[in-house]
Amino acid sequence: MMDLATGRSIVGDCIECSLGNLEFDENLYSNKKMGASWQCFVPNKEGIIKKLPNIEILQKMKDITNVWFHYQENEKVEDLKSNFSWVVQVMAQGENREAAKFNALTCINYIRENSLVE
């Protein structure tokens, strides 16, 4: 999320700084007046995943930058209070934090409406 919000690679900057290749006289990171948001889909109940939306549809949604599926159809999801029960994670950006959160939640709501766990 920091990479999206700042336009810089934090990992890359840490490596370059450790190697002595990064010199700066001012702050490297400032708000680009963009926002980033991460959200995950956890089903309302445990069971076998019978249906999930197509990843290509999710990737085409407004300002969705990354989508990770941790489960596929016909796999069992259980222990819904664990981060191991995250079925799908999405990362979104937007013109500010609120817009980014809206974009991510819109995608998660689409996933919820187009998924089936029995």
C-alpha positions in Angstrom: 0.0 0.0 0.0 2.8 2.4 0.7 4.2 1.9 -2.8 0.8 2.8 -4.2 0.3 5.8 -2.0 3.9 7.2 -2.3 4.9 6.1 -5.8 8.2 4.7 -4.4 9.3 1.1 -3.7 10.0 1.0 0.1 11.8 -2.4 -0.3 13.9 -1.0 -3.1 14.7 2.1 -1.1 15.8 0.0 1.9 18.1 -2.0 -0.3 19.6 1.0 -2.0 20.0 2.8 1.3 21.8 -0.3 2.8 24.1 -0.3 -0.2 24.9 3.4 0.2 23.4 4.1 -3.2 20.6 6.4 -2.0 21.3 9.9 -0.9 18.6 12.3 0.1 18.4 15.7 1.7 14.7 15.7 2.3 11.9 13.3 3.0 11.7 10.5 0.5 8.1 9.9 1.1 5.3 12.3 0.9 1.6 11.9 0.2 1.0 12.0 -3.5 -2.6 12.8 -2.7 -3.5 9.2 -3.6 -4.8 6.5 -1.4 -4.4 2.8 -1.1 -6.6 0.2 0.5 -6.3 -3.5 1.2 -9.4 -5.6 2.0 -10.1 -9.3 2.2 -13.0 -11.6 1.6 -13.9 -14.1 4.3 -17.2 -16.0 3.8 -20.0 -15.8 6.3 -19.8 -19.6 7.0 -17.4 -22.5 6.9 -17.7 -25.1 4.1 -16.8 -26.0 0.6 -16.4 -23.1 -1.9 -18.8 -23.9 -4.7 -18.4 -20.7 -6.7 -16.0 -17.7 -7.0 -15.9 -14.9 -9.5 -13.5 -14.8 -12.3 -10.2 -13.1 -11.5 -10.1 -11.2 -14.8 -13.4 -9.5 -13.9 -12.0 -8.4 -10.6 -8.8 -7.1 -12.1 -10.8 -4.9 -14.5 -12.7 -3.2 -11.7 -12.0 0.5 -11.1 -8.5 1.0 -9.6 -7.9 -2.5 -8.5 -4.2 -3.1 -8.5 -3.7 -6.6 -7.1 -5.9 -9.6 -6.5 -4.8 -12.7 -4.6 -6.9 -15.9 -4.5 -5.9 -18.1 -1.5 -8.6 -20.7 -2.2 -10.2 -22.1 -5.3 -13.6 -23.7 -6.0 -14.1 -27.1 -4.3 -11.7 -26.3 -1.5 -12.8 -26.2 2.1 -12.6 -23.0 4.2 -12.8 -23.2 7.9 -11.8 -21.4 11.1 -13.2 -18.0 10.0 -11.4 -16.1 12.7 -8.0 -16.9 11.3 -6.1 -15.1 8.5 -5.9 -18.5 6.9 -9.6 -18.2 6.1 -9.0 -15.2 3.8 -10.3 -16.5 0.4 -9.5 -13.4 -1.7 -7.4 -10.3 -0.9 -7.6 -7.1 -3.0 -5.5 -4.0 -3.2 -6.9 -0.8 -4.6 -5.9 2.8 -5.1 -7.9 5.9 -5.4 -7.6 9.7 -5.5 -7.6 9.7 -1.7 -7.9 7.2 1.2 -11.7 7.2 1.1 -11.8 6.6 -2.7 -9.3 3.7 -2.4 -11.3 2.1 0.4 -14.5 2.5 -1.6 -12.9 0.8 -4.6 -11.5 -2.1 -2.6 -14.9 -2.6 -0.8 -16.7 -2.5 -4.1 -14.6 -5.3 -5.3 -15.0 -7.3 -2.1 -18.8 -6.8 -2.2 -18.8 -8.1 -5.8 -16.9 -11.2 -4.6 -19.3 -11.7 -1.7 -22.4 -11.4 -4.1 -20.8 -13.8 -6.6 -19.5 -16.5 -4.3 -21.1 -19.6 -2.8 -19.9 -21.6 0.2 -21.9 -24.6 1.3 
